[in-house]
Structure formats: structure tokens, C-alpha cells
């Protein structure tokens, strides 16, 4: 996919305000993108049992959806 094609596609996706995406990296002409529905992910992650589980695996004590997504991507892909 050409850069111009990706930008057009990205723009279409972001019209849906509840959908979030993070561009992770580009290798061999391919881009990795992490998509998520912010409200749904926030609802699941902020449940006390899930917070306890994630904090036990090194996630920050102070919860925010942005920080937890960044932490996940860091663990999966390193610096992005």
C-alpha cells in the first residue's frame, strides 16, 4: 500500500471517533497498526480484577487507557 493510500484509509478509519489506532513501525514496506475501540478496551481494563492481574505483570499502578496501551505496545514491539 502506498503512503497516499494509507493516509486515505487512515482518514476513513478515524472518522469513527471511538476507534483509535497507533502506528507501530514499518518494515519491508509494511506498516504495523494497532486498532482498538477505546471505550470497550477502557471498560475491560479498568475492571478491578483485570487491573490487579495487569499490575502483577508490571503495568503502572496509576491506570489510564493511554498509558496501558503504550505499555502493551512497548512490551510487544519495543520502542515504536
C-alpha positions in Angstrom: 0.0 0.0 0.0 1.4 3.4 -1.0 1.8 6.1 1.7 -1.0 8.1 0.0 -3.3 5.1 0.0 -2.6 4.5 3.7 -3.3 8.1 4.6 -6.6 8.0 2.8 -7.5 4.7 4.5 -6.4 6.0 7.9 -8.5 9.1 7.5 -11.6 6.9 6.8 -10.9 4.9 9.9 -10.5 7.9 12.1 -13.9 9.3 11.1 -15.3 6.8 13.6 -14.3 8.7 16.7 -14.5 5.7 19.0 -11.9 3.8 17.1 -8.3 4.6 17.9 -5.1 3.5 16.2 -1.4 3.5 16.9 1.1 3.2 14.1 3.8 1.0 15.4 6.5 0.6 12.8 7.3 0.0 9.2 9.4 -2.9 8.0 10.0 -4.1 4.4 7.5 -1.5 3.1 4.8 -2.8 5.5 3.2 -0.8 8.4 2.0 -2.4 11.6 -1.0 -0.7 13.1 -2.8 -1.4 16.4 -6.5 -0.7 16.3 -8.8 -0.6 19.3 -12.2 0.6 20.4 -11.3 3.0 23.2 -14.5 2.7 25.3 -14.7 -1.1 25.1 -11.0 -1.6 26.0 -11.2 1.0 28.8 -14.2 -0.8 30.3 -12.4 -4.1 30.3 -9.0 -2.9 31.5 -10.4 -0.7 34.3 -12.2 -3.7 36.0 -10.5 -4.3 39.3 -9.7 -8.0 38.7 -8.0 -7.0 35.4 -6.1 -4.2 36.9 -4.8 -6.5 39.6 -3.7 -9.0 37.0 -2.0 -6.4 34.8 -0.3 -4.7 37.7 1.1 -8.0 38.8 2.7 -8.2 35.4 4.4 -4.8 35.6 1.7 -2.4 34.3 1.7 1.0 36.1 -0.2 1.4 39.4 -2.0 4.5 38.1 -4.4 3.5 35.4 -5.0 5.4 32.2 -6.0 3.8 28.9 -3.3 5.7 27.1 -0.6 4.6 29.5 -1.7 1.0 29.4 -1.9 0.8 25.6 1.6 2.4 25.4 2.9 -0.1 28.0 1.4 -3.0 26.0 2.9 -1.8 22.7 6.3 -1.3 24.3 6.2 -4.9 25.6 5.1 -6.3 22.3 7.3 -4.3 19.9 9.9 -2.4 21.9 10.3 1.3 21.1 7.8 2.3 18.4 
